[in-house]
Amino acid sequence: MIRLRIGSMSALLAFGLVLSGNVFAQQDTTSPAEGTEKPATEGPENPFPRAVKVPAGILDGGAEWFNTAKPLDLADLRGKVVLLDFWTYCCINCMHILPDLKFLEEKYGNQLVVIGVHSAKFDNEKDSQNIRNAMLRYEIEHPVVNDSEMLIWRRFGTRAWPTVALIDPDGNYCGSQSGEGNRELLDNVIGRLVEFHRARGTLNEKPIVFSQESVKVAETALRYPGKVSVDSEGGRVFITDSNHNRIVVAGMNGELQSVIGSGVAGRRDGRFQDAEFFRPQGTVLVNGILYVADTENHLIRAVNLAEGTVSTLAGTGVQGQPGQPLDGGLLQVSLNSPWSIAHVKGSLFIAMAGPHQIWSHVLGSERLAVHAGSGREDVVNGTLAEAAFAQPSELVGDAAGAALFVVDSEGSAVRRVATDPGGSVETLAGTSELPRGQSLFAFGYEDGVGDAARFQHPLGVALQDQTLYVADSYNHRIRRIDLTNNAVTTWQGDGTPGNSLQPLQLSEPGGLAIGSGRLFVADTNNHRVVAIDVATGMSSVFEVAGLQPPAGSVRRPLPDLKSVIEVPAVRLAATEALQTVVKLQIPAGWKRNTEFPVTWAVFSEGEQLVVPGAVLGVRREGTVATDGSQVEFAVPLGGQPGEAKLILQVTWGYCTSDDSGLCRLASAVWRVPVILNTDGGESRLELQFPEPDVQ
């Protein structure tokens, strides 16, 4: 084993990799790679003086590339720090490092390129369209390659998900680090690489823009709905519209009753229209309060349906980490990706996917704690404390309140968990108790009894009498388990992702609920809810009448004003909108990137009433002239007289006219003092975009 250390720093900062059996084994690692040595007196110390030269074509062999116009080669990125993220989209730990990658991409926007290497665990994850959906679901904007045959994985000697590998601006391999929780480490290392190569003049700090999959998709009323629950007594269906960061409440016939959440990703409490969630999942209704697993906020929220308000029941808003307390005050204990909630005999039971546990909270008390699970990722039966789970993703209580039925998604198993603290955990269907964690890889598609059955990453479960319905998500099927003998049969779905109703096709269904003789299915990748008549098996789309996507779900902070362009004060007429025209300059030898929309956003310095608050900080798409020479958009005005210092930002992409695939991002910011009065004034603003840098 060769360990590549950052100077004399501790082992925590040592990026190590087993090199035997991969392409790096042929390199002479006893001497520094060419061009990496520099005497200490001439500038910052090289953090990786013995980095290994990366062979050409190291990223070849992928089935498909996303978020880029063409496959990437490290030679194209010379001068950039490159971070490879080896991931698989089922993996909760891989989800957890996405905020870290986003942080690094924003901090080192002109110096760092992140490339996702998707090396699948499950067969279903090898499909390019499924990967594309996962990228859209988690709003991944960096390039990703489908490493379906794990060729790149093996070349780098990768052993676990997630693993990140670092390449310096000279194209040298520095090392890798597995697991989550490494933001500070990566920030430290990348910062030192940037400092060293900037001093040497080998750092390319020109921004690069990549084509985005997100610009190719149309808006839908629901966006990757994760879960659904039913209030049969009240005649209501609660749909978790996960990627719209909201909860949709509808009547049993599809009439829209209310929308809980503004659509903006955040954690704000308040009235329905102001409250914020971040990719919520499961819900459960108890005495007029809808409890919500606010998954990516790591919170449990409480929705008072009568008062129309949202509050926070539990969590700090910061992801819980190993070694932190596993019980305590509701607002003092950090949660870790709560995915589903069930109510049994006055207690909430929470599927805590991050630490692979089931937690509980007695309603009315001030505490919550672990109910079951050792915290080790596996499929192991036994006492509540000894048992091991693997990313529990939905749970439901039985009629007697004696047990919970849990789908263990990474273990592809269905478990029964006693609610009594002295009880135990058993596996009803799928495998368990295999040595060395092999239960995590015993997946597939097979009907049968108990451990003879096979699932592939099930995410949903619902109970009716002695029949347990399971959303076998990566098999795109609905399965049934007869609880009298644990026999598993296939009920709906042909195993291929699609949106047909007769026969029914599904695409990674994520949640189930039973009510009024129907099974409601959150058909996640189809952006819909399907209702299946339990008696006849007939299916229909559960349409919510009049439901629209939120007006704007991404609110951005004030942009960097170091290069702001000052505009003379403008006196505005009291109109509904300020018509704005921005003239673009396309450099010779370049063309506008038509796959990257021209976007605009308006911000305010200080308090003002000229532009409505809901408009501020939301990126919108402008209308580009046919010849690409200018973009037009209308800035909504509030109609109230007053003054404001508005900040306008316009962003667009441009690429070389040849087929090299080189694209860049251009962004400009203007400060526009405005005065809105009733005595008349301008209703049109013209701006000139500065010529982009092509050097």
SEVOZA-105281 format. One record per residue (C-alpha): residue in one letter; x, y, z. Coordinates in steps of 0.5 Angstrom, whole numbers, padded with zeros to 4 digits, always signed. Example, Ala and Ser with C-alpha at 12.3 -4.5 7.8 and 13.67 -1.06 7.14 Angstrom:
2
A+0025-0009+0016S+0027-0002+0014
This chain:
695
M+0000+0000+0000I+0003+0007-0002R+0000+0013+0002L+0001+0020-0001R+0002+0025+0005I+0001+0032+0005G+0007+0034+0008S+0008+0032+0015M+0001+0033+0016S-0003+0028+0020A-0006+0021+0018L-0012+0025+0017L-0010+0029+0011A-0006+0023+0008F-0010+0021+0002G-0008+0013+0001L-0010+0008-0004V-0008+0001-0006L-0004+0001-0012S-0003-0006-0014G-0007-0009-0020N-0009-0002-0023V-0006+0002-0028F-0002+0006-0023A+0002+0000-0021Q+0006+0001-0027Q+0008+0008-0025D+0015+0009-0021T+0012+0012-0015T+0019+0013-0012S+0020+0020-0015P+0016+0026-0016A+0012+0026-0022E+0015+0031-0027G+0014+0038-0026T+0011+0037-0019E+0018+0039-0015K+0019+0046-0013P+0024+0049-0008A+0021+0051-0001T+0024+0058-0002E+0021+0060-0009G+0014+0059-0006P+0008+0055-0002E+0010+0048-0001N+0007+0043-0006P+0002+0039-0002F+0003+0033-0006P+0011+0032-0008R+0010+0025-0010A+0004+0025-0014V+0003+0020-0019K+0002+0021-0026V-0005+0019-0029P-0004+0015-0035A-0008+0018-0041G-0015+0015-0042I-0016+0014-0035L-0024+0016-0036D-0025+0012-0042G-0030+0007-0042G-0036+0010-0039A-0043+0008-0042E-0045+0015-0043W-0044+0022-0040F-0048+0027-0037N-0048+0035-0036T-0043+0036-0041A-0043+0036-0049K-0038+0031-0050P-0034+0026-0046L-0029+0029-0042D-0021+0027-0042L-0017+0030-0036A-0012+0033-0041D-0018+0038-0043L-0018+0040-0036R-0010+0041-0035G-0009+0047-0030K-0016+0045-0026V-0016+0041-0020V-0020+0035-0021L-0024+0032-0016L-0027+0025-0018D-0033+0023-0014F-0035+0015-0014W-0042+0014-0012T-0048+0010-0013Y-0055+0014-0013C-0058+0009-0008C-0053+0010-0003I-0055+0015+0003N-0048+0017+0005C-0047+0019-0003M-0053+0023-0002H-0050+0026+0004I-0043+0029+0001L-0047+0032-0005P-0047+0039+0000D-0040+0038+0001L-0039+0038-0006K-0043+0044-0008F-0040+0048-0002L-0033+0046-0006E-0036+0048-0013E-0038+0054-0010K-0032+0056-0006Y-0027+0054-0012G-0031+0056-0018N-0026+0058-0022Q-0021+0053-0020L-0024+0046-0019V-0028+0041-0023V-0032+0036-0020I-0033+0029-0024G-0038+0024-0022V-0036+0017-0023H-0043+0013-0022S-0041+0006-0021A-0047+0002-0020K-0049-0002-0014F-0056-0005-0016D-0057-0007-0023N-0062-0002-0024E-0057+0004-0023K-0053+0002-0029D-0059+0005-0034S-0057+0011-0036Q-0064+0014-0036N-0065+0012-0029I-0058+0016-0027R-0060+0022-0031N-0067+0022-0026A-0062+0021-0020M-0058+0027-0022L-0064+0031-0023R-0067+0029-0017Y-0061+0031-0013E-0060+0037-0017I-0053+0035-0019E-0050+0040-0024H-0043+0037-0025P-0041+0032-0031V-0042+0025-0029V-0040+0019-0033N-0044+0012-0033D-0039+0007-0031S-0043+0002-0032E-0038-0004-0032M-0034-0001-0026L-0028+0000-0031I-0026+0007-0028W-0027+0005-0021R-0022-0001-0022R-0017+0003-0025F-0017+0008-0019G-0017+0002-0014T-0024+0004-0011R-0027+0000-0005A-0033+0004-0002W-0038+0009-0004P-0037+0014-0003T-0030+0015-0005V-0027+0022-0008A-0020+0022-0012L-0016+0028-0013I-0012+0030-0019D-0008+0036-0019P-0007+0041-0024D-0001+0038-0027G-0005+0032-0028N-0002+0028-0023Y-0006+0023-0018C-0006+0026-0011G-0010+0020-0007S-0017+0018-0005Q-0021+0019+0001S-0027+0014+0003G-0034+0016+0007E-0037+0022+0009G-0036+0028+0013N-0029+0030+0010R-0031+0037+0008E-0026+0040+0012L-0021+0036+0010L-0022+0037+0002D-0023+0044+0003N-0016+0044+0006V-0013+0040+0001I-0016+0044-0005G-0014+0050-0002R-0007+0048-0001L-0007+0046-0008V-0010+0052-0011E-0005+0056-0007F+0001+0052-0010H-0001+0052-0017R-0003+0059-0017A+0004+0061-0015R+0007+0057-0020G+0003+0059-0026T+0000+0053-0027L-0007+0054-0025N-0013+0055-0030E-0018+0060-0027K-0022+0061-0033P-0029+0059-0031I-0032+0053-0035V-0039+0052-0036F-0042+0045-0038S-0049+0043-0041Q-0054+0042-0036E-0059+0036-0036S-0064+0040-0032V-0065+0045-0038K-0068+0039-0042V-0074+0038-0038A-0081+0041-0038E-0084+0043-0031T-0089+0038-0028A-0094+0039-0023L-0091+0034-0018R-0083+0033-0018Y-0080+0027-0016P-0086+0025-0011G-0083+0021-0005K-0088+0019-0001V-0096+0019+0000S-0101+0018+0006V-0108+0018+0006D-0113+0020+0012S-0119+0016+0010E-0123+0019+0015G-0122+0026+0013G-0122+0024+0006R-0115+0027+0004V-0109+0025+0001F-0102+0028+0003I-0097+0028-0003T-0090+0029-0001D-0088+0033-0007S-0081+0032-0005N-0077+0036-0011H-0082+0042-0010N-0080+0042-0003R-0088+0042-0001I-0094+0038+0001V-0100+0037-0003V-0106+0036+0000A-0112+0034-0004G-0119+0031-0003M-0120+0023-0005N-0123+0025-0012G-0117+0030-0013E-0119+0037-0011L-0114+0041-0009Q-0115+0043-0002S-0108+0046+0000V-0101+0047-0001I-0096+0047+0005G-0089+0050+0003S-0087+0056-0001G-0083+0051-0006V-0077+0054-0004A-0071+0050-0001G-0070+0052+0007R-0073+0051+0014R-0077+0057+0015D-0083+0056+0020G-0089+0060+0019R-0096+0060+0015F-0097+0055+0009Q-0095+0060+0004D-0088+0062+0007A-0086+0055+0010E-0080+0052+0007F-0078+0044+0007F-0072+0041+0003R-0074+0035+0000P-0079+0032+0005Q-0081+0025+0005G-0086+0021+0009T-0092+0024+0013V-0097+0021+0018L-0103+0025+0021V-0104+0025+0028N-0110+0029+0031G-0110+0034+0026I-0103+0035+0026L-0099+0032+0020Y-0092+0030+0022V-0087+0031+0016A-0080+0027+0015D-0076+0033+0013T-0071+0029+0010E-0065+0034+0008N-0066+0039+0013H-0065+0033+0018L-0072+0035+0022I-0079+0033+0024R-0084+0038+0022A-0091+0039+0025V-0096+0042+0021N-0103+0044+0024L-0108+0043+0019A-0113+0047+0022E-0109+0053+0024G-0105+0053+0017T-0098+0053+0020V-0091+0049+0020S-0087+0049+0026T-0081+0044+0028L-0082+0038+0033A-0075+0035+0033G-0068+0036+0030T-0063+0042+0030G-0062+0042+0022V-0055+0040+0022Q-0054+0032+0020G-0053+0028+0026Q-0046+0025+0026P-0043+0018+0029G-0041+0019+0036Q-0046+0025+0038P-0052+0023+0043L-0057+0018+0040D-0063+0021+0045G-0064+0027+0048G-0069+0034+0048L-0073+0034+0042L-0069+0041+0039Q-0062+0039+0042V-0061+0032+0038S-0059+0032+0031L-0062+0027+0026N-0060+0024+0020S-0064+0023+0014P-0071+0022+0017W-0074+0018+0011S-0081+0016+0014I-0086+0016+0020A-0091+0012+0023H-0096+0013+0029V-0097+0007+0034K-0100+0008+0041G-0098+0015+0042S-0091+0014+0039L-0088+0017+0033F-0083+0012+0030I-0078+0014+0025A-0074+0011+0020M-0068+0014+0020A-0064+0012+0014G-0057+0016+0015P-0055+0012+0022H-0059+0005+0019Q-0064+0006+0025I-0071+0006+0028W-0072+0012+0033S-0078+0014+0037H-0082+0019+0040V-0087+0019+0045L-0092+0025+0043G-0093+0030+0049S-0086+0028+0051E-0079+0033+0050R-0075+0027+0048L-0073+0022+0043A-0069+0016+0042V-0066+0010+0038H-0072+0005+0039A-0068-0001+0034G-0061-0002+0031S-0054-0002+0033G-0052+0003+0027R-0048-0002+0023E-0051-0003+0016D-0053-0010+0015V-0059-0014+0015V-0058-0018+0022N-0064-0020+0027G-0064-0021+0034T-0066-0016+0040L-0068-0009+0038A-0061-0007+0040E-0057-0012+0037A-0061-0012+0030A-0058-0008+0024F-0061-0005+0019A-0059-0002+0012Q-0062+0005+0010P-0070+0004+0013S-0074+0008+0008E-0081+0007+0010L-0085+0004+0016V-0092+0002+0018G-0095-0001+0024D-0100-0007+0025A-0107-0006+0027A-0105-0009+0034G-0100-0004+0035A-0095-0009+0037A-0090-0009+0031L-0088-0004+0025F-0086-0007+0018V-0080-0004+0015V-0077-0004+0008D-0070-0004+0009S-0068-0001+0002E-0060-0003+0002G-0061-0010+0004S-0067-0011+0000A-0071-0014+0005V-0077-0013+0009R-0077-0013+0017R-0082-0014+0023V-0080-0010+0029A-0083-0010+0035T-0086-0004+0038D-0085-0006+0045P-0078-0004+0048G-0076-0012+0050G-0078-0014+0043S-0074-0016+0037V-0073-0016+0030E-0074-0021+0024T-0074-0021+0017L-0080-0023+0013A-0078-0023+0006G-0071-0023+0003T-0064-0025+0006S-0061-0024+0012E-0055-0026+0017L-0050-0027+0011P-0043-0027+0013R-0039-0021+0012G-0045-0016+0010Q-0046-0020+0004S-0054-0019+0005L-0053-0012+0003F-0051-0015-0004A-0057-0021-0004F-0062-0017-0009G-0066-0019-0015Y-0073-0021-0017E-0076-0027-0015D-0082-0029-0012G-0082-0034-0006V-0083-0035+0001G-0079-0032+0006D-0071-0032+0005A-0073-0035-0002A-0076-0028-0005R-0071-0023-0008F-0073-0015-0008Q-0068-0010-0011H-0068-0003-0006P-0075-0003-0004L-0077+0004-0002G-0085+0003+0000V-0090-0001+0004A-0097-0001+0006L-0101-0006+0010Q-0108-0008+0009D-0111-0014+0014Q-0106-0019+0013T-0103-0017+0006L-0097-0013+0006Y-0096-0009+0000V-0088-0007-0002A-0086-0002-0007D-0080-0006-0010S-0077+0000-0013Y-0071-0002-0017N-0076-0007-0020H-0081-0002-0022R-0086-0007-0019I-0091-0008-0013R-0090-0014-0009R-0095-0017-0004I-0093-0021+0002D-0098-0026+0005L-0097-0025+0013T-0100-0032+0014N-0094-0035+0011N-0089-0030+0008A-0090-0032+0001V-0088-0026-0004T-0092-0025-0010T-0092-0020-0016W-0098-0016-0016Q-0097-0010-0021G-0091-0008-0026D-0088-0011-0031G-0081-0010-0029T-0079-0004-0034P-0079+0003-0033G-0085+0006-0036N-0092+0010-0035S-0097+0006-0038L-0103+0005-0034Q-0106-0002-0038P-0102-0006-0036L-0099-0002-0031Q-0092+0001-0031L-0088+0004-0026S-0081+0008-0025E-0078+0007-0019P-0084+0008-0014G-0082+0011-0008G-0088+0010-0003L-0095+0007-0002A-0101+0008+0002I-0108+0005+0003G-0115+0008+0003S-0122+0008+0001G-0120+0001-0003R-0115+0004-0007L-0107+0003-0006F-0104+0010-0008V-0097+0010-0011A-0092+0015-0011D-0089+0014-0018T-0083+0018-0017N-0079+0018-0023N-0086+0019-0027H-0088+0025-0023R-0094+0022-0021V-0099+0019-0016V-0102+0012-0019A-0109+0010-0015I-0110+0002-0016D-0116-0001-0014V-0115-0006-0010A-0121-0011-0012T-0120-0010-0019G-0113-0008-0020M-0115-0003-0025S-0110+0003-0025S-0111+0011-0026V-0107+0017-0025F-0109+0021-0019E-0109+0028-0022V-0110+0034-0017A-0114+0039-0020G-0111+0046-0021L-0104+0044-0018Q-0098+0048-0021P-0091+0048-0020P-0088+0053-0015A-0087+0060-0018G-0079+0059-0016S-0076+0054-0012V-0069+0057-0012R-0067+0063-0008R-0060+0065-0009P-0056+0070-0004L-0054+0077-0007P-0048+0076-0012D-0041+0078-0011L-0041+0086-0013K-0033+0086-0014S-0034+0087-0021V-0041+0091-0021I-0043+0095-0027E-0046+0102-0024V-0052+0105-0028P-0055+0112-0027A-0061+0112-0023V-0067+0111-0027R-0074+0114-0025L-0079+0109-0027A-0087+0109-0029A-0092+0106-0024T-0093+0100-0029E-0093+0092-0027A-0086+0091-0030L-0080+0094-0032Q-0078+0091-0039T-0071+0090-0039V-0066+0089-0045V-0059+0086-0045K-0055+0086-0051L-0050+0081-0051Q-0043+0081-0055I-0041+0074-0057P-0033+0074-0059A-0031+0072-0065G-0030+0064-0066W-0035+0063-0061K-0042+0062-0061R-0048+0062-0056N-0049+0055-0052T-0056+0054-0054E-0057+0048-0049F-0055+0053-0043P-0061+0058-0042V-0060+0066-0041T-0062+0067-0034W-0063+0073-0030A-0064+0075-0023V-0066+0081-0019F-0064+0083-0012S-0064+0088-0007E-0059+0092-0003G-0063+0094+0003E-0071+0094+0005Q-0075+0096-0001L-0082+0096-0004V-0081+0097-0011V-0080+0090-0013P-0084+0084-0009G-0080+0080-0004A-0082+0074-0008V-0079+0076-0014L-0072+0077-0011G-0066+0072-0011V-0070+0067-0016R-0067+0065-0022R-0071+0066-0029E-0070+0065-0036G-0070+0070-0041T-0072+0071-0048V-0067+0071-0053A-0067+0074-0060T-0067+0070-0066D-0060+0072-0068G-0058+0071-0061S-0056+0078-0060Q-0060+0080-0054V-0064+0078-0048E-0071+0081-0046F-0074+0080-0039A-0079+0083-0035V-0078+0085-0028P-0084+0085-0024L-0086+0091-0020G-0090+0092-0014G-0093+0098-0016Q-0092+0102-0009P-0088+0109-0010G-0081+0109-0007E-0073+0108-0008A-0069+0102-0009K-0062+0100-0010L-0063+0094-0015I-0058+0089-0017L-0059+0085-0024Q-0055+0079-0025V-0055+0076-0032T-0052+0069-0034W-0051+0066-0041G-0046+0060-0044Y-0042+0061-0050C-0038+0055-0053T-0032+0055-0059S-0035+0055-0066D-0031+0048-0067D-0032+0041-0064S-0027+0042-0059G-0033+0042-0054L-0030+0048-0050C-0035+0052-0046R-0035+0058-0042L-0040+0062-0037A-0041+0069-0038S-0044+0073-0032A-0045+0080-0031V-0048+0084-0025W-0051+0091-0025R-0053+0096-0019V-0059+0100-0022P-0062+0105-0017V-0069+0106-0018I-0074+0111-0016L-0082+0109-0017N-0087+0114-0017T-0094+0116-0020D-0091+0122-0024G-0089+0118-0030G-0082+0115-0032E-0079+0110-0036S-0082+0103-0037R-0076+0100-0041L-0068+0099-0039E-0063+0097-0044L-0056+0095-0041Q-0050+0092-0045F-0046+0086-0043P-0039+0087-0043E-0035+0083-0048P-0033+0076-0045D-0026+0074-0044V-0024+0068-0049Q-0016+0068-0046
